Amino acid sequence: MKKFTIISTALFLMLGIFAVLPVKAQQNCEPVNQSASNITTHAAELSWDGLTGDTWVRYRPTGDQGNFHFRFADTSNTVSLNNLMSNAEYTWEINTYCDGIWTGYGWPQSFITLEDTLACIPLNQQANEIAGHSAFLTWENLTGVCEVRYFPSGTTDYLIRNAHHNNNVHLINLLDETDYTWEIRTFCDGQWTEFGWAESFNTIADTVVCEPINQLSYDITAHNATLSWEGLSSPTWVRYFETGSPNPVYRFRFAGTTNSVSLMHLQDSTDYTWEINTFCNGAWTGYSWSQNFVTNLDTVICEPTNQLSQNITGNSVDLSWEGLTGPVWVRYKVIGADYHHYHYQFADSANSVSLFNLHENATYSWELNTLCNGFWTGYSWEATFTTTEDTTTFNCEPMNQLAGDVTDHSVTLTWEGLDNYTWVKYQRVGSDNPHYKYAGLENTVTLHQLIDSATYIWELNTWCDNVWTGYGWEASFTTLTDSIMPSQSFNNGGGNSTKQIAVENNLSGLLLYPNPVADDLNITYTAEMTGSYHIRIVNVLGSVVFDAQGISVEGENIIELNISDLKNGLYSVILETGNTVSQLKVIKN
């Protein structure tokens, strides 16, 4: 009996294992409930049931074997079709991905779209506002997009204008006195109609004059002429060139509608031909109606004479010439130098120019370029000169460099002995950012926006003997402590309380001397009554480096302090008497 129980239990366990094993679901590969709904003139919604794989829909007008359209339905079992033809039967089929393969299109169904209510035939076609080169076309009854094709009747010179949904279009650039045919096509019933419903109109005779009369050339000089004509009312171009040239260089001027134009920069003693091109009958006529004029002999002299170099020094010269009446440029350079760097000076029409900043004991060549006969001649007529030894003495080293009017954020720097342009470079000690100030010829400059309680190094760079000396002659100054600090706090000898030290001078007759000081500092002030005083000397870091107390008497007081042990620098002397606290600055050196 026990053995049977064991076998039964094992069988039960095996059956249980098979009971929980998953059974592979069979995929449905055939659609059911195919239907077409929401059918309109140009759209329909298709749906079906039973498919779980990706699906494509193929549709076409029934009986049309080659015009398939396709829509991807994914796994949604529905798809929307658009841009269908109205009043047309469509056949649609399904192709689904099932069991690892596509089934192929099958299960055909059909539906019929509704009749389209859009009008596809234009009514009341009219041609209005007909002119020599334009017309306004209108029609009625079309609700789709329209295009108009128009052409001279009897030709195939088609032009097309898009009328959109406007049922009208404006034609321009037509030929005058011409019979035109125009046709319409419209997008209707899901497709374009052919051009049809032909109509015609005749443009009228053009009232625009297309041929100039009374062509004239006047105000003729060696390089200028004014041309005029009559009878044209449209935009006009003028083309002119040298008569008889085998390869004419055409030049053009736009006259607009002014019937005249001015020509400049012509060659003297030259025969010119000019022609007109005007816009007429919707097209350009082409250059025609040739006329001629001859420019006068140019009286401007194009070659200089008597080129002279005068007043030659070590670094300057005056150049002059005769015979030129137009603007002139002078080009000059050092002969034989390792470089060939030209310098230029504009002489206008003065026939002279002065050159500066030349090298001493150097030979220069110079050439002229003048505007003559409407063109620049190019540099030519070379001449030379040699500068002398430069005997001009320039002081190139400053003297008596001073920093005055030093405040917490500004200083005035001065020096002596420099005669030329000077730059100042200044930089706070410990900083890598130099600043620059141009002093010109003044030998002084004022610096602003400095940092208080800071030491600055300053140097000079001056223009001397035609070169910059480079920055040198280093000097220094130290700005004062910023006097607009609201207060300073000092511990009053070991307690936790602090006293606020103002930066104002509130004592009558308060004075420090000497300032700067080396050893002994005198402090004088007037007290209104007898009482104690407390003196502190504070360095630029805010540390108390000297502390003294005593008794003030009513009236004038003199306090002598020995500060020889203090390091050189800027200090604040703070004097407290009763309820009055004052501060003055002193320089120890």
Secondary structure, DSSP 4 states (H G I P E B T S, - for coil): -HHHHHHHHHHHHHHHHHHHS--PPPPP-S-EEEEEES--SS-EEEEEES--S-EEEEEEETT-SS--EEEEEETSSEEEE-SPPTT-EEEEEEEEEETTEE--SEEEEEEEPPPP-S--S-EEEEEES--SS-EEEEEES--S-EEEEEEETTS---EEEEEETSSEEEE-SPPTT-EEEEEEEEEETTEEPPSEEEEEEEPPPP-S--S-EEEEEES--SS-EEEEEES--S-EEEEEEETT-SS---EEEEEETSSEEEE-SPPTT-EEEEEEEEEETTEE--SEEEEEEEPPPP-S--S-EEEEEES--SS-EEEEEES--S-EEEEEEETT-SS---EEEEEETSSEEEE-SPPTT-EEEEEEEEEETTEE--SEEEEEEE----------S-EEEEEES--SS-EEEEEES--S-EEEEEEETT-S--EEEEEETSSEEEE-SPPTT-EEEEEEEEEETTEE--SEEEEEEEPPPPTT---EEEE-SSSS-EEEE-SS--SEEEEEESSSBSSEEEEEEEESS-EEEEEEEE-TTS-EEEEEEEEE-SEEEEEEEE-TTSPSEEEEEEEEETTEEEEEEEEE-
